[in-house]
Amino acid sequence: MCNVLTFLLFSIQGMALVFAPLRGETLTLFCQLAQQAGFFVSQHQQYDAQVMDVHLKVRHMIKNRNT
């Protein structure tokens, strides 16, 4: 994917926005490869407050159930 982005973006000095979940190490590895290919990499997390609240409540319930 980094090779494709390099081909498409460097010729026009463009920008790519990649939306990816934080599961495992694949996003971290991709960001490392992108940086090695010469890309500026920045990660931002912005969640809907209501969705995040439900997520935290469910995670707390699961954690308490497993202890």
PQR file of N, CA, C, O and H, with PARSE charges and radii, in Angstrom:
ATOM      1  N   MET A   1       0.822  -1.179   0.000 -0.4000 1.5000
ATOM      2  CA  MET A   1       0.000   0.000   0.000 -0.0000 2.0000
ATOM      3  C   MET A   1       0.875   1.255   0.000  0.5500 1.7000
ATOM      4  O   MET A   1       0.538   2.256  -0.633 -0.5500 1.4000
ATOM      5  N   CYS A   2       2.004   1.193   0.716 -0.4000 1.5000
ATOM      6  CA  CYS A   2       2.896   2.359   0.749 -0.0000 2.0000
ATOM      7  C   CYS A   2       3.417   2.681  -0.647  0.5500 1.7000
ATOM      8  O   CYS A   2       3.555   3.850  -1.007 -0.5500 1.4000
ATOM      9  H   CYS A   2       2.279   0.381   1.230  0.4000 1.0000
ATOM     10  N   ASN A   3       3.705   1.656  -1.426 -0.4000 1.5000
ATOM     11  CA  ASN A   3       4.198   1.889  -2.785 -0.0000 2.0000
ATOM     12  C   ASN A   3       3.143   2.586  -3.648  0.5500 1.7000
ATOM     13  O   ASN A   3       3.464   3.485  -4.426 -0.5500 1.4000
ATOM     14  H   ASN A   3       3.593   0.706  -1.134  0.4000 1.0000
ATOM     15  N   VAL A   4       1.903   2.171  -3.506 -0.4000 1.5000
ATOM     16  CA  VAL A   4       0.813   2.791  -4.266 -0.0000 2.0000
ATOM     17  C   VAL A   4       0.635   4.246  -3.840  0.5500 1.7000
ATOM     18  O   VAL A   4       0.481   5.128  -4.685 -0.5500 1.4000
ATOM     19  H   VAL A   4       1.643   1.441  -2.874  0.4000 1.0000
ATOM     20  N   LEU A   5       0.657   4.496  -2.531 -0.4000 1.5000
ATOM     21  CA  LEU A   5       0.521   5.866  -2.044 -0.0000 2.0000
ATOM     22  C   LEU A   5       1.674   6.736  -2.528  0.5500 1.7000
ATOM     23  O   LEU A   5       1.471   7.890  -2.904 -0.5500 1.4000
ATOM     24  H   LEU A   5       0.782   3.780  -1.844  0.4000 1.0000
ATOM     25  N   THR A   6       2.866   6.189  -2.519 -0.4000 1.5000
ATOM     26  CA  THR A   6       4.022   6.938  -3.010 -0.0000 2.0000
ATOM     27  C   THR A   6       3.814   7.333  -4.464  0.5500 1.7000
ATOM     28  O   THR A   6       4.013   8.491  -4.834 -0.5500 1.4000
ATOM     29  H   THR A   6       3.031   5.251  -2.214  0.4000 1.0000
ATOM     30  N   PHE A   7       3.417   6.377  -5.282 -0.4000 1.5000
ATOM     31  CA  PHE A   7       3.199   6.628  -6.704 -0.0000 2.0000
ATOM     32  C   PHE A   7       2.120   7.687  -6.925  0.5500 1.7000
ATOM     33  O   PHE A   7       2.287   8.595  -7.739 -0.5500 1.4000
ATOM     34  H   PHE A   7       3.256   5.436  -4.982  0.4000 1.0000
ATOM     35  N   LEU A   8       1.017   7.562  -6.197 -0.4000 1.5000
ATOM     36  CA  LEU A   8      -0.116   8.455  -6.414 -0.0000 2.0000
ATOM     37  C   LEU A   8       0.080   9.845  -5.803  0.5500 1.7000
ATOM     38  O   LEU A   8      -0.338  10.844  -6.389 -0.5500 1.4000
ATOM     39  H   LEU A   8       0.881   6.824  -5.536  0.4000 1.0000
ATOM     40  N   LEU A   9       0.698   9.910  -4.655 -0.4000 1.5000
ATOM     41  CA  LEU A   9       0.717  11.173  -3.927 -0.0000 2.0000
ATOM     42  C   LEU A   9       1.944  12.032  -4.164  0.5500 1.7000
ATOM     43  O   LEU A   9       1.829  13.256  -4.224 -0.5500 1.4000
ATOM     44  H   LEU A   9       1.037   9.098  -4.179  0.4000 1.0000
ATOM     45  N   PHE A  10       3.113  11.430  -4.299 -0.4000 1.5000
ATOM     46  CA  PHE A  10       4.308  12.250  -4.446 -0.0000 2.0000
ATOM     47  C   PHE A  10       4.327  13.006  -5.765  0.5500 1.7000
ATOM     48  O   PHE A  10       4.907  14.088  -5.856 -0.5500 1.4000
ATOM     49  H   PHE A  10       3.206  10.435  -4.251  0.4000 1.0000
ATOM     50  N   SER A  11       3.701  12.447  -6.775 -0.4000 1.5000
ATOM     51  CA  SER A  11       3.699  13.133  -8.066 -0.0000 2.0000
ATOM     52  C   SER A  11       2.811  14.379  -8.057  0.5500 1.7000
ATOM     53  O   SER A  11       3.018  15.291  -8.858 -0.5500 1.4000
ATOM     54  H   SER A  11       3.229  11.568  -6.701  0.4000 1.0000
ATOM     55  N   ILE A  12       1.831  14.425  -7.163 -0.4000 1.5000
ATOM     56  CA  ILE A  12       0.930  15.584  -7.109 -0.0000 2.0000
ATOM     57  C   ILE A  12       1.013  16.323  -5.772  0.5500 1.7000
ATOM     58  O   ILE A  12       0.241  17.246  -5.517 -0.5500 1.4000
ATOM     59  H   ILE A  12       1.663  13.685  -6.512  0.4000 1.0000
ATOM     60  N   GLN A  13       1.946  15.914  -4.934 -0.4000 1.5000
ATOM     61  CA  GLN A  13       2.084  16.480  -3.589 -0.0000 2.0000
ATOM     62  C   GLN A  13       0.758  16.438  -2.838  0.5500 1.7000
ATOM     63  O   GLN A  13       0.305  17.447  -2.299 -0.5500 1.4000
ATOM     64  H   GLN A  13       2.574  15.164  -5.142  0.4000 1.0000
ATOM     65  N   GLY A  14       0.148  15.270  -2.810 -0.4000 1.5000
ATOM     66  CA  GLY A  14      -1.167  15.109  -2.202 -0.0000 2.0000
ATOM     67  C   GLY A  14      -1.115  14.645  -0.761  0.5500 1.7000
ATOM     68  O   GLY A  14      -0.059  14.608  -0.130 -0.5500 1.4000
ATOM     69  H   GLY A  14       0.516  14.449  -3.248  0.4000 1.0000
ATOM     70  N   MET A  15      -2.283  14.294  -0.261 -0.4000 1.5000
ATOM     71  CA  MET A  15      -2.440  13.852   1.117 -0.0000 2.0000
ATOM     72  C   MET A  15      -3.369  12.642   1.136  0.5500 1.7000
ATOM     73  O   MET A  15      -4.326  12.571   0.364 -0.5500 1.4000
ATOM     74  H   MET A  15      -3.142  14.325  -0.773  0.4000 1.0000
ATOM     75  N   ALA A  16      -3.084  11.704   2.011 -0.4000 1.5000
ATOM     76  CA  ALA A  16      -3.956  10.543   2.192 -0.0000 2.0000
ATOM     77  C   ALA A  16      -4.442  10.520   3.633  0.5500 1.7000
ATOM     78  O   ALA A  16      -3.665  10.738   4.562 -0.5500 1.4000
ATOM     79  H   ALA A  16      -2.307  11.761   2.638  0.4000 1.0000
ATOM     80  N   LEU A  17      -5.706  10.261   3.808 -0.4000 1.5000
ATOM     81  CA  LEU A  17      -6.273  10.043   5.130 -0.0000 2.0000
ATOM     82  C   LEU A  17      -6.630   8.569   5.207  0.5500 1.7000
ATOM     83  O   LEU A  17      -7.431   8.076   4.411 -0.5500 1.4000
ATOM     84  H   LEU A  17      -6.337  10.084   3.053  0.4000 1.0000
ATOM     85  N   VAL A  18      -6.045   7.874   6.152 -0.4000 1.5000
ATOM     86  CA  VAL A  18      -6.288   6.443   6.309 -0.0000 2.0000
ATOM     87  C   VAL A  18      -7.052   6.255   7.612  0.5500 1.7000
ATOM     88  O   VAL A  18      -6.585   6.660   8.677 -0.5500 1.4000
ATOM     89  H   VAL A  18      -5.395   8.274   6.798  0.4000 1.0000
ATOM     90  N   PHE A  19      -8.215   5.646   7.524 -0.4000 1.5000
ATOM     91  CA  PHE A  19      -9.015   5.360   8.697 -0.0000 2.0000
ATOM     92  C   PHE A  19      -8.864   3.883   9.014  0.5500 1.7000
ATOM     93  O   PHE A  19      -9.192   3.022   8.198 -0.5500 1.4000
ATOM     94  H   PHE A  19      -8.594   5.317   6.659  0.4000 1.0000
ATOM     95  N   ALA A  20      -8.363   3.601  10.211 -0.4000 1.5000
ATOM     96  CA  ALA A  20      -8.119   2.207  10.561 -0.0000 2.0000
ATOM     97  C   ALA A  20      -8.326   2.009  12.060  0.5500 1.7000
ATOM     98  O   ALA A  20      -7.975   2.876  12.859 -0.5500 1.4000
ATOM     99  H   ALA A  20      -8.097   4.301  10.874  0.4000 1.0000
ATOM    100  N   PRO A  21      -8.895   0.873  12.436 -0.5600 1.5000
ATOM    101  CA  PRO A  21      -9.067   0.591  13.860  0.2800 2.0000
ATOM    102  C   PRO A  21      -7.744   0.189  14.494  0.5500 1.7000
ATOM    103  O   PRO A  21      -6.837  -0.297  13.819 -0.5500 1.4000
ATOM    104  N   LEU A  22      -7.651   0.397  15.789 -0.4000 1.5000
ATOM    105  CA  LEU A  22      -6.449  -0.014  16.519 -0.0000 2.0000
ATOM    106  C   LEU A  22      -6.624  -1.449  17.005  0.5500 1.7000
ATOM    107  O   LEU A  22      -7.022  -1.690  18.144 -0.5500 1.4000
ATOM    108  H   LEU A  22      -8.388   0.792  16.338  0.4000 1.0000
ATOM    109  N   ARG A  23      -6.322  -2.383  16.132 -0.4000 1.5000
ATOM    110  CA  ARG A  23      -6.384  -3.807  16.474 -0.0000 2.0000
ATOM    111  C   ARG A  23      -5.024  -4.404  16.202  0.5500 1.7000
ATOM    112  O   ARG A  23      -4.485  -4.264  15.104 -0.5500 1.4000
ATOM    113  H   ARG A  23      -5.999  -2.187  15.206  0.4000 1.0000
ATOM    114  N   GLY A  24      -4.476  -5.059  17.179 -0.4000 1.5000
ATOM    115  CA  GLY A  24      -3.169  -5.682  16.985 -0.0000 2.0000
ATOM    116  C   GLY A  24      -2.112  -4.628  16.691  0.5500 1.7000
ATOM    117  O   GLY A  24      -2.175  -3.508  17.197 -0.5500 1.4000
ATOM    118  H   GLY A  24      -4.914  -5.173  18.070  0.4000 1.0000
ATOM    119  N   GLU A  25      -1.144  -5.001  15.869 -0.4000 1.5000
ATOM    120  CA  GLU A  25      -0.024  -4.116  15.557 -0.0000 2.0000
ATOM    121  C   GLU A  25      -0.004  -3.659  14.104  0.5500 1.7000
ATOM    122  O   GLU A  25       0.948  -3.001  13.684 -0.5500 1.4000
ATOM    123  H   GLU A  25      -1.093  -5.911  15.458  0.4000 1.0000
ATOM    124  N   THR A  26      -1.035  -3.992  13.323 -0.4000 1.5000
ATOM    125  CA  THR A  26      -0.977  -3.699  11.892 -0.0000 2.0000
ATOM    126  C   THR A  26      -0.934  -2.204  11.582  0.5500 1.7000
ATOM    127  O   THR A  26      -0.222  -1.790  10.668 -0.5500 1.4000
ATOM    128  H   THR A  26      -1.809  -4.526  13.663  0.4000 1.0000
ATOM    129  N   LEU A  27      -1.674  -1.396  12.317 -0.4000 1.5000
ATOM    130  CA  LEU A  27      -1.643   0.045  12.072 -0.0000 2.0000
ATOM    131  C   LEU A  27      -0.271   0.612  12.408  0.5500 1.7000
ATOM    132  O   LEU A  27       0.264   1.435  11.666 -0.5500 1.4000
ATOM    133  H   LEU A  27      -2.252  -1.733  13.060  0.4000 1.0000
ATOM    134  N   THR A  28       0.294   0.174  13.518 -0.4000 1.5000
ATOM    135  CA  THR A  28       1.631   0.631  13.911 -0.0000 2.0000
ATOM    136  C   THR A  28       2.660   0.247  12.862  0.5500 1.7000
ATOM    137  O   THR A  28       3.513   1.057  12.499 -0.5500 1.4000
ATOM    138  H   THR A  28      -0.141  -0.495  14.121  0.4000 1.0000
ATOM    139  N   LEU A  29       2.585  -0.977  12.376 -0.4000 1.5000
ATOM    140  CA  LEU A  29       3.529  -1.429  11.346 -0.0000 2.0000
ATOM    141  C   LEU A  29       3.362  -0.638  10.061  0.5500 1.7000
ATOM    142  O   LEU A  29       4.351  -0.266   9.428 -0.5500 1.4000
ATOM    143  H   LEU A  29       1.892  -1.635  12.671  0.4000 1.0000
ATOM    144  N   PHE A  30       2.118  -0.376   9.667 -0.4000 1.5000
ATOM    145  CA  PHE A  30       1.871   0.411   8.460 -0.0000 2.0000
ATOM    146  C   PHE A  30       2.441   1.816   8.612  0.5500 1.7000
ATOM    147  O   PHE A  30       3.067   2.335   7.688 -0.5500 1.4000
ATOM    148  H   PHE A  30       1.314  -0.678  10.181  0.4000 1.0000
ATOM    149  N   CYS A  31       2.230   2.430   9.765 -0.4000 1.5000
ATOM    150  CA  CYS A  31       2.755   3.783   9.990 -0.0000 2.0000
ATOM    151  C   CYS A  31       4.279   3.798   9.938  0.5500 1.7000
ATOM    152  O   CYS A  31       4.873   4.743   9.418 -0.5500 1.4000
ATOM    153  H   CYS A  31       1.722   2.008  10.515  0.4000 1.0000
ATOM    154  N   GLN A  32       4.908   2.770  10.468 -0.4000 1.5000
ATOM    155  CA  GLN A  32       6.366   2.682  10.410 -0.0000 2.0000
ATOM    156  C   GLN A  32       6.846   2.563   8.965  0.5500 1.7000
ATOM    157  O   GLN A  32       7.802   3.227   8.565 -0.5500 1.4000
ATOM    158  H   GLN A  32       4.426   2.002  10.891  0.4000 1.0000
ATOM    159  N   LEU A  33       6.179   1.719   8.191 -0.4000 1.5000
ATOM    160  CA  LEU A  33       6.543   1.568   6.779 -0.0000 2.0000
ATOM    161  C   LEU A  33       6.317   2.864   6.005  0.5500 1.7000
ATOM    162  O   LEU A  33       7.124   3.228   5.149 -0.5500 1.4000
ATOM    163  H   LEU A  33       5.402   1.180   8.516  0.4000 1.0000
ATOM    164  N   ALA A  34       5.232   3.551   6.302 -0.4000 1.5000
ATOM    165  CA  ALA A  34       4.943   4.816   5.626 -0.0000 2.0000
ATOM    166  C   ALA A  34       6.014   5.855   5.943  0.5500 1.7000
ATOM    167  O   ALA A  34       6.449   6.590   5.056 -0.5500 1.4000
ATOM    168  H   ALA A  34       4.577   3.256   6.997  0.4000 1.0000
ATOM    169  N   GLN A  35       6.439   5.917   7.195 -0.4000 1.5000
ATOM    170  CA  GLN A  35       7.500   6.853   7.567 -0.0000 2.0000
ATOM    171  C   GLN A  35       8.805   6.510   6.866  0.5500 1.7000
ATOM    172  O   GLN A  35       9.522   7.402   6.411 -0.5500 1.4000
ATOM    173  H   GLN A  35       6.086   5.319   7.915  0.4000 1.0000
ATOM    174  N   GLN A  36       9.115   5.226   6.778 -0.4000 1.5000
ATOM    175  CA  GLN A  36      10.333   4.795   6.087 -0.0000 2.0000
ATOM    176  C   GLN A  36      10.271   5.145   4.602  0.5500 1.7000
ATOM    177  O   GLN A  36      11.305   5.364   3.970 -0.5500 1.4000
ATOM    178  H   GLN A  36       8.533   4.502   7.148  0.4000 1.0000
ATOM    179  N   ALA A  37       9.058   5.199   4.046 -0.4000 1.5000
ATOM    180  CA  ALA A  37       8.884   5.539   2.632 -0.0000 2.0000
ATOM    181  C   ALA A  37       8.907   7.054   2.406  0.5500 1.7000
ATOM    182  O   ALA A  37       8.808   7.517   1.270 -0.5500 1.4000
ATOM    183  H   ALA A  37       8.219   5.021   4.560  0.4000 1.0000
ATOM    184  N   GLY A  38       9.038   7.828   3.500 -0.4000 1.5000
ATOM    185  CA  GLY A  38       9.139   9.270   3.360 -0.0000 2.0000
ATOM    186  C   GLY A  38       7.879  10.051   3.648  0.5500 1.7000
ATOM    187  O   GLY A  38       7.838  11.261   3.423 -0.5500 1.4000
ATOM    188  H   GLY A  38       9.118   7.452   4.423  0.4000 1.0000
ATOM    189  N   PHE A  39       6.845   9.383   4.145 -0.4000 1.5000
ATOM    190  CA  PHE A  39       5.601  10.059   4.464 -0.0000 2.0000
ATOM    191  C   PHE A  39       5.649  10.662   5.863  0.5500 1.7000
ATOM    192  O   PHE A  39       6.300  10.119   6.757 -0.5500 1.4000
ATOM    193  H   PHE A  39       6.878   8.400   4.329  0.4000 1.0000
ATOM    194  N   PHE A  40       4.967  11.772   6.050 -0.4000 1.5000
ATOM    195  CA  PHE A  40       4.724  12.322   7.378 -0.0000 2.0000
ATOM    196  C   PHE A  40       3.498  11.597   7.920  0.5500 1.7000
ATOM    197  O   PHE A  40       2.463  11.555   7.255 -0.5500 1.4000
ATOM    198  H   PHE A  40       4.439  12.213   5.324  0.4000 1.0000
ATOM    199  N   VAL A  41       3.602  11.031   9.108 -0.4000 1.5000
ATOM    200  CA  VAL A  41       2.519  10.237   9.682 -0.0000 2.0000
ATOM    201  C   VAL A  41       2.039  10.898  10.969  0.5500 1.7000
ATOM    202  O   VAL A  41       2.842  11.283  11.818 -0.5500 1.4000
ATOM    203  H   VAL A  41       4.443  11.065   9.648  0.4000 1.0000
ATOM    204  N   SER A  42       0.747  11.022  11.101 -0.4000 1.5000
ATOM    205  CA  SER A  42       0.143  11.581  12.302 -0.0000 2.0000
ATOM    206  C   SER A  42      -1.095  10.761  12.623  0.5500 1.7000
ATOM    207  O   SER A  42      -1.899  10.468  11.738 -0.5500 1.4000
ATOM    208  H   SER A  42       0.094  10.709  10.411  0.4000 1.0000
ATOM    209  N   GLN A  43      -1.248  10.393  13.879 -0.4000 1.5000
ATOM    210  CA  GLN A  43      -2.413   9.616  14.290 -0.0000 2.0000
ATOM    211  C   GLN A  43      -3.287  10.452  15.219  0.5500 1.7000
ATOM    212  O   GLN A  43      -2.796  11.126  16.125 -0.5500 1.4000
ATOM    213  H   GLN A  43      -0.595  10.631  14.598  0.4000 1.0000
ATOM    214  N   HIS A  44      -4.585  10.389  14.973 -0.4000 1.5000
ATOM    215  CA  HIS A  44      -5.548  11.114  15.798 -0.0000 2.0000
ATOM    216  C   HIS A  44      -6.694  10.171  16.140  0.5500 1.7000
ATOM    217  O   HIS A  44      -7.135   9.383  15.304 -0.5500 1.4000
ATOM    218  H   HIS A  44      -4.984   9.842  14.238  0.4000 1.0000
ATOM    219  N   GLN A  45      -7.163  10.260  17.358 -0.4000 1.5000
ATOM    220  CA  GLN A  45      -8.333   9.485  17.761 -0.0000 2.0000
ATOM    221  C   GLN A  45      -9.423  10.459  18.148  0.5500 1.7000
ATOM    222  O   GLN A  45      -9.246  11.307  19.023 -0.5500 1.4000
ATOM    223  H   GLN A  45      -6.805  10.901  18.037  0.4000 1.0000
ATOM    224  N   GLN A  46     -10.545  10.322  17.484 -0.4000 1.5000
ATOM    225  CA  GLN A  46     -11.685  11.185  17.799 -0.0000 2.0000
ATOM    226  C   GLN A  46     -12.943  10.337  17.686  0.5500 1.7000
ATOM    227  O   GLN A  46     -13.332   9.909  16.599 -0.5500 1.4000
ATOM    228  H   GLN A  46     -10.689   9.633  16.773  0.4000 1.0000
ATOM    229  N   TYR A  47     -13.558  10.109  18.815 -0.4000 1.5000
ATOM    230  CA  TYR A  47     -14.740   9.276  18.850 -0.0000 2.0000
ATOM    231  C   TYR A  47     -15.960  10.104  19.229  0.5500 1.7000
ATOM    232  O   TYR A  47     -15.846  11.129  19.902 -0.5500 1.4000
ATOM    233  H   TYR A  47     -13.242  10.457  19.697  0.4000 1.0000
ATOM    234  N   ASP A  48     -17.109   9.655  18.794 -0.4000 1.5000
ATOM    235  CA  ASP A  48     -18.362  10.244  19.233 -0.0000 2.0000
ATOM    236  C   ASP A  48     -18.474   9.989  20.741  0.5500 1.7000
ATOM    237  O   ASP A  48     -18.257   8.866  21.194 -0.5500 1.4000
ATOM    238  H   ASP A  48     -17.201   8.823  18.247  0.4000 1.0000
ATOM    239  N   ALA A  49     -18.807  11.008  21.506 -0.4000 1.5000
ATOM    240  CA  ALA A  49     -18.854  10.902  22.964 -0.0000 2.0000
ATOM    241  C   ALA A  49     -19.841   9.833  23.434  0.5500 1.7000
ATOM    242  O   ALA A  49     -19.551   9.101  24.380 -0.5500 1.4000
ATOM    243  H   ALA A  49     -18.983  11.920  21.137  0.4000 1.0000
ATOM    244  N   GLN A  50     -20.989   9.736  22.792 -0.4000 1.5000
ATOM    245  CA  GLN A  50     -21.993   8.752  23.198 -0.0000 2.0000
ATOM    246  C   GLN A  50     -21.502   7.331  22.908  0.5500 1.7000
ATOM    247  O   GLN A  50     -21.676   6.437  23.736 -0.5500 1.4000
ATOM    248  H   GLN A  50     -21.225  10.331  22.024  0.4000 1.0000
ATOM    249  N   VAL A  51     -20.900   7.122  21.759 -0.4000 1.5000
ATOM    250  CA  VAL A  51     -20.373   5.802  21.407 -0.0000 2.0000
ATOM    251  C   VAL A  51     -19.248   5.423  22.361  0.5500 1.7000
ATOM    252  O   VAL A  51     -19.184   4.281  22.816 -0.5500 1.4000
ATOM    253  H   VAL A  51     -20.758   7.848  21.087  0.4000 1.0000
ATOM    254  N   MET A  52     -18.368   6.360  22.669 -0.4000 1.5000
ATOM    255  CA  MET A  52     -17.263   6.074  23.572 -0.0000 2.0000
ATOM    256  C   MET A  52     -17.764   5.756  24.970  0.5500 1.7000
ATOM    257  O   MET A  52     -17.209   4.881  25.634 -0.5500 1.4000
ATOM    258  H   MET A  52     -18.420   7.288  22.300  0.4000 1.0000
ATOM    259  N   ASP A  53     -18.800   6.444  25.431 -0.4000 1.5000
ATOM    260  CA  ASP A  53     -19.368   6.182  26.743 -0.0000 2.0000
ATOM    261  C   ASP A  53     -19.900   4.756  26.830  0.5500 1.7000
ATOM    262  O   ASP A  53     -19.647   4.065  27.816 -0.5500 1.4000
ATOM    263  H   ASP A  53     -19.251   7.155  24.891  0.4000 1.0000
ATOM    264  N   VAL A  54     -20.628   4.308  25.823 -0.4000 1.5000
ATOM    265  CA  VAL A  54     -21.142   2.936  25.798 -0.0000 2.0000
ATOM    266  C   VAL A  54     -19.986   1.943  25.767  0.5500 1.7000
ATOM    267  O   VAL A  54     -20.016   0.936  26.474 -0.5500 1.4000
ATOM    268  H   VAL A  54     -20.834   4.870  25.022  0.4000 1.0000
ATOM    269  N   HIS A  55     -18.983   2.215  24.964 -0.4000 1.5000
ATOM    270  CA  HIS A  55     -17.813   1.331  24.873 -0.0000 2.0000
ATOM    271  C   HIS A  55     -17.151   1.170  26.244  0.5500 1.7000
ATOM    272  O   HIS A  55     -16.851   0.051  26.659 -0.5500 1.4000
ATOM    273  H   HIS A  55     -18.959   3.033  24.389  0.4000 1.0000
ATOM    274  N   LEU A  56     -16.923   2.280  26.946 -0.4000 1.5000
ATOM    275  CA  LEU A  56     -16.274   2.218  28.256 -0.0000 2.0000
ATOM    276  C   LEU A  56     -17.123   1.467  29.274  0.5500 1.7000
ATOM    277  O   LEU A  56     -16.587   0.721  30.092 -0.5500 1.4000
ATOM    278  H   LEU A  56     -17.167   3.189  26.609  0.4000 1.0000
ATOM    279  N   LYS A  57     -18.442   1.653  29.234 -0.4000 1.5000
ATOM    280  CA  LYS A  57     -19.329   0.940  30.157 -0.0000 2.0000
ATOM    281  C   LYS A  57     -19.278  -0.564  29.901  0.5500 1.7000
ATOM    282  O   LYS A  57     -19.199  -1.350  30.845 -0.5500 1.4000
ATOM    283  H   LYS A  57     -18.878   2.260  28.569  0.4000 1.0000
ATOM    284  N   VAL A  58     -19.322  -0.962  28.652 -0.4000 1.5000
ATOM    285  CA  VAL A  58     -19.276  -2.388  28.310 -0.0000 2.0000
ATOM    286  C   VAL A  58     -17.924  -2.971  28.701  0.5500 1.7000
ATOM    287  O   VAL A  58     -17.863  -4.066  29.260 -0.5500 1.4000
ATOM    288  H   VAL A  58     -19.386  -0.324  27.885  0.4000 1.0000
ATOM    289  N   ARG A  59     -16.856  -2.262  28.418 -0.4000 1.5000
ATOM    290  CA  ARG A  59     -15.517  -2.746  28.778 -0.0000 2.0000
ATOM    291  C   ARG A  59     -15.395  -2.911  30.290  0.5500 1.7000
ATOM    292  O   ARG A  59     -14.803  -3.882  30.762 -0.5500 1.4000
ATOM    293  H   ARG A  59     -16.906  -1.373  27.964  0.4000 1.0000
ATOM    294  N   HIS A  60     -15.951  -1.971  31.049 -0.4000 1.5000
ATOM    295  CA  HIS A  60     -15.923  -2.051  32.511 -0.0000 2.0000
ATOM    296  C   HIS A  60     -16.722  -3.267  32.994  0.5500 1.7000
ATOM    297  O   HIS A  60     -16.279  -3.976  33.897 -0.5500 1.4000
ATOM    298  H   HIS A  60     -16.432  -1.182  30.666  0.4000 1.0000
ATOM    299  N   MET A  61     -17.895  -3.512  32.400 -0.4000 1.5000
ATOM    300  CA  MET A  61     -18.724  -4.655  32.769 -0.0000 2.0000
ATOM    301  C   MET A  61     -17.983  -5.968  32.511  0.5500 1.7000
ATOM    302  O   MET A  61     -18.012  -6.874  33.344 -0.5500 1.4000
ATOM    303  H   MET A  61     -18.255  -2.936  31.666  0.4000 1.0000
ATOM    304  N   ILE A  62     -17.318  -6.068  31.355 -0.4000 1.5000
ATOM    305  CA  ILE A  62     -16.589  -7.281  31.009 -0.0000 2.0000
ATOM    306  C   ILE A  62     -15.415  -7.493  31.962  0.5500 1.7000
ATOM    307  O   ILE A  62     -15.165  -8.611  32.413 -0.5500 1.4000
ATOM    308  H   ILE A  62     -17.295  -5.332  30.678  0.4000 1.0000
ATOM    309  N   LYS A  63     -14.711  -6.429  32.260 -0.4000 1.5000
ATOM    310  CA  LYS A  63     -13.570  -6.516  33.176 -0.0000 2.0000
ATOM    311  C   LYS A  63     -14.015  -6.995  34.542  0.5500 1.7000
ATOM    312  O   LYS A  63     -13.363  -7.854  35.135 -0.5500 1.4000
ATOM    313  H   LYS A  63     -14.915  -5.521  31.894  0.4000 1.0000
ATOM    314  N   ASN A  64     -15.119  -6.455  35.058 -0.4000 1.5000
ATOM    315  CA  ASN A  64     -15.634  -6.859  36.371 -0.0000 2.0000
ATOM    316  C   ASN A  64     -16.144  -8.282  36.369  0.5500 1.7000
ATOM    317  O   ASN A  64     -16.042  -8.973  37.382 -0.5500 1.4000
ATOM    318  H   ASN A  64     -15.649  -5.757  34.576  0.4000 1.0000
ATOM    319  N   ARG A  65     -16.686  -8.734  35.265 -0.4000 1.5000
ATOM    320  CA  ARG A  65     -17.202 -10.094  35.173 -0.0000 2.0000
ATOM    321  C   ARG A  65     -16.061 -11.120  35.176  0.5500 1.7000
ATOM    322  O   ARG A  65     -16.223 -12.234  35.677 -0.5500 1.4000
ATOM    323  H   ARG A  65     -16.769  -8.172  34.441  0.4000 1.0000
ATOM    324  N   ASN A  66     -14.910 -10.736  34.614 -0.4000 1.5000
ATOM    325  CA  ASN A  66     -13.778 -11.662  34.514 -0.0000 2.0000
ATOM    326  C   ASN A  66     -12.902 -11.671  35.763  0.5500 1.7000
ATOM    327  O   ASN A  66     -11.942 -12.440  35.818 -0.5500 1.4000
ATOM    328  H   ASN A  66     -14.779  -9.832  34.208  0.4000 1.0000
ATOM    329  N   THR A  67     -13.195 -10.846  36.768 -0.4000 1.5000
ATOM    330  CA  THR A  67     -12.370 -10.839  37.979 -0.0000 2.0000
ATOM    331  C   THR A  67     -13.030 -11.529  39.124  0.5500 1.7000
ATOM    332  O   THR A  67     -12.458 -11.604  40.212 -0.5500 1.4000
ATOM    333  H   THR A  67     -13.974 -10.221  36.724  0.4000 1.0000
TER
END
